Amino acid sequence: MGEGSNPFAQLLAVAREVSFMKGAQLVRQGEASRGCYLIRTGTAEARVALPGGGTLAVAQFRDGDMFGEMALIDRGIVSATVVATRNVDGWFVGRDDFRAMVASREAKALDVQRGITKILADKLRALNERIKEYPAVEDHAAVGEVPAADPLAGVKRSRQASFDWKAFLPVLPFFEGFDADEMDELAALGEVIELPRGAWVFAAGLPATAAFLVVRGALEVFTRHDGKERRVAIAGPGELVGYVALIRGAPHGGNARVRESCCLLEIPRAGFMQVYEGDSGATVSLHHAIHRSLMRALSRTNTQLTRLISHARLTDSTRKAEELEAALAGQVVRADVPG
């Protein structure tokens, strides 16, 4: 991993060298996560212990691979044991050392953080795509037609609303850690939209043109598959939606419509990405807010995976249970944040 070949090479500035003999355990399932590993040479395998005994291989790592990156941004639980299948030489990066590097606001450090955010966003998207293929008891018949184009086209935007929306911002969980200037900088990029119950905000497959912060009311985020809908989350005041597609540079992967009449702060893609890709104090605060949101989303997805696994075991669907267990444990470090 050369200095200029990979943004994660910057992690080496705060890394310590580690070596493991073939058969050694790098991390153990169930322990608290402490940081991430980068493999210079060698191979390793992630294995999860099955409830009925035995283990299941869920991931392979080799030269240049990194695992445990989720541990760099928040505390979690190691969900698989990683065993060296050949002698391993590499580096370990601790969470506290990484956070100190990001706090410096150096451009290269922020690049590393954006890289980790992209990995987590991709992981969330892949997990949600995987689990929607498996029926769940909460699935119900799809309601209404999916919009074929932007459902907000032509909807009025304004800096004014039917109430003093700016007064709500300091108490919204999203802005935890922002100072007043950083909060104003982000809020100034957008306009507010007030929508009635049942209105669509975006639909899967449509281009992502903005992120939406719920100021008042609530959105329902859901997936559709084979004529069925499944709720992913209820996004209330202080929740940001639509940002994953912006970060990934991809169309929306899910759907969102108004559950309770709401007021949204719409932050267009250009302004959102300008702050996200910058190096200001608002950039660092936005990164932290996005990480909190990603961890909550991953925690919700893991809860759903656990429910699906339990249902599969109860119905004697061993193969389905093992496939879902592999998806759950394949994260290596799992979000441990209350959903």
N, C-alpha and C positions, 0 to 999 in steps of 0.2 A: 504494500500500500504506500505509494509515493505521496509526498507532500501535496503535489498538485493534481493527483489523479482522482482523489476522493475527498469530499468535504469532511468525512469522518476521520481522515488522517489528522485533523486538528485535535482530536481527542487525545492523541499520543502525548500532547504537552502536559496532560494531567493524569496520565496512565502509569501504572506500574507493571513491570514484566512478570509474567506467570508461566509456569511450565507444569504439565501433568503427564504422568506415565499412562500408557495404554491401560484401560480399565478403571482409571481414577474418576471420581465424580467431581465435576466442576461446580454444579449446584444441585440441590436436593429438593424434590417435590415437597411442598408444604412449608418450607422455610421462608422467612421474610426476605424480600429482594433487597439487594444492597447496591447494585450497579450493573454494568454491562461488560461483556467480554468481546474482544476482537481477536480472531484467530489469525496468526501469522502463517504457521504451518501446522499440518495435522488434520485430523477429522474427529468429529464428535457426533453423538446421536442423542436426541431428546426422547425420553421414554416416560410413559405414564403408567402408574400402577393401577390395575383394574380391580374393581370391587370383589370379583370372584377369584382373584389370584392371577399371577402372571403380569406381564407388562406388554405395552403396545408402543411401537416406535412411531413417533409423530413428526419428526423433523430430522434432517441431516445438515451438518455444518462442515465447511472445509475452508481451505486457504482464502483469506480475505473476507470471510463472513463475520457478522456481528449478531449477537443475540442478547436478550435482556434489556433492550433499549428503553422499554417502557419504564424500567426502574429508575432511569435518569430523571424523569420528570415527576414521579410521584411514587409513594410507597405502594407495594403490592405483594402478592403471594406467588412464589415460584410454583407453577402448576405442572412442571415436568422435571424429572431428573435428567441432567445432561452428563453423559459418560463419554470419555475419550475412547474412540475406537482405534486410534493410532496415537502415538505420542503427540502432544499438543504444546506448541509454544505460542504465546500471544501476549495480550495486555488486558488488564482489568481497569475499568474506570469507575470510581465511586460516585454516588449520587451527589454528595456534598461538594466534591471537587468540581464536578460538572456545573453545578449551580453557581459556584464562585466564578467559573469561567464565563458563564452567560451574563452574570451581573456586571462584568466589565464592559458589556455592550460593544465589544469588538466585532467587526463585521464577520470575521471568519467564525467566531463563536456562535453568532446568531445564525449563520448558514448551517452549522451543525444542528442547532435546535430546529430550524425549519426542516432539515432532512429527517429528523426523528418524527416531527409532526406529520410529515408526508407518509412515513412508514405506518404510523398509527392510523391515519385516515384511510390508507389503502387496506389495512388490516380490518378496520371496522366495516368498510364497504364489502370486502370479501366474505367476512363472517355473516353479514346480513344477507348477502346473496345466497350463501350456502344454506342457512337455516330456513329461508322462506320456501325452500323446496320440500320441507318436511311438514306434513299436516300437524296442526296444533288445535287443542280444544277451544281456544279463543278465536279461531278463524270464523268469519261469517261472510255471507254473500256480499259481493261488491255493491256499493251504492252509487248510482249515477255514472255518467260517462266521464272518462278521463279527458281533460282538455287537450286539444290537438295543438294549441299554441299558448303563448304566455297568457295565463288567466288574469294577469294584472294589467295587461295592455289597455290603456285608456282610463285606468283608475286614477282618481285625483290624488296627487301628492302635494304636501304643503309643509311649511315650517310651523304651522298652527294646527291645533286640534280642538276638540270640544271640551278639553280640560287642560290644565297646565302640565303637559307631559314632561317638560324638562325638570320639574320639581321631583318627579319620580326617580330620575336616573341615579342619584347618589345612593338610594336604598336598594337598587337592583343588585342581586348577587353577581351578575356579570361584571360589574364595575368594582368588585372587591380588589383592592390593591392599586387602583388608579388614583392619581391625585386629580385635583379639580381641572387643571390645565389639560391633562391627558384625556380625561373624560370629555371635556369640551371639544378637543381636537377630533376625536372619533365621531361624536354626535354631530358636529358641524358638517360632516361629509354626507349626511343623509337627510331624508325627509320622512314625515310620518304618513301612514296610511291607516284609515279606520275602515274595518270590514265587518260585515254581519256574519252571524252563524251560518255555516255551510259554504261560505265562499272559499274557492281554491286559491292557494298562494303559489304553489308550483307542483309540477307533476314529473314523475320518473321519465327520463329520456329527453326532457326539454333542456335547452341551454341554461346554464346557471349565470344569471346576470347580476345577482345581488345576494347579500346576507340579510337576515331579518332578525331584529331583536324585539322580543315581545315586551312591550311596555305595560300593557294592561290586557286582561282577557287570557285566552289560551288557544293554542293550535294543537291539532292532532296530527302526528307524523305516523304514516302507515305505509305498508307494502301491499302490492297486489300480485297474485299469482293464481293462474287457472280459475279466474272468476271469483276468487276469495280475497278478502282483506284481512290484514293482521295489524293491530296497533303496535307501533314501535315505542312511542312515547307521547305523553301529554306535555307540551312545552308551555309553561306558564310564565309570569313576569320574570324578566331577567334571563330567560333562555335564548340562546342564539341558534337559529336554524338556517340551513342552506349553505353554511360556510365550508362544509366538507367538499362539496363539488367545486367551490372556488379554489380551495387549496390544491385539489387534485387536478384542476384544469379539465374537468370532465362534466358531462351532463348530470343532472340530478339523478341520484340512485333511488330516491324514495318520493313520497307524495306528502303534501301538507295542505290541510284545509282548516278553516276556523271552527273551533269547537264552541267557544264562547266569544261573543262580539268583542273584537279586540282592536288595539292600537299597536301598530308595528313601526319601528324605526327601520326604514329600508336604507341600507348602505350599499350603493352601487359597487360593482366589482372593481372598477378602476381605483376608487378611493380606498376601498378595503385593502386591496393588494398593495397599494402604495405604502400604507402604514405597516402592513404585515411584513413586507419585504424591506422595510427601512431599518434604521438603527437608533431611533429616538426612544425616549422613555415610554411613549405610548406604544411603541413596537413591542418592548419587553412586557408591558402589562397586557397587551393583546395576546401575546404568545401564552402567557400564564392563564388567561381566561379561556383560551381555546383548549389548552391542555386539560383544565378542569372539566370542560364540556366533553372532551373526547373520553376522559376517564369515566365520567358518568354514563356516557353512551355505551362504552365497552362493558361496563358493569351491568347495564340493563341487558345487553346482548348475551352476556355470560349467564345471567339469571334465566333468560329464555332458553339458552342451550341446556342448562341444568334441568329445567322442567321437561324439555323434550327427551332428554336422556332418561329421566325417571319414568316418563310415560312409555318409552320404548322398552325399558326393563319390565315394567308391569305387564306389558302385552307380549312379552317373550320375543321381542324383535331384537335379537342379539346383534345382528349385523348393523342395524340402524343405530343402536346404542353405541357400538364401537366407532362408527363413522363420526357421530356427534362428539364422542369423547376425544377423538383425534383432533377435531376442530377446536374444542375447548382447550386441550392441553398443548396444542401446537403453538400457542402464544408464548410458551415458556414462562413468561411473567404475566400474571393476570391482574387486571384492575381490581383493587380491593377498596372500592369507594361505595358507600351506601347509595342504592339506586333511588 
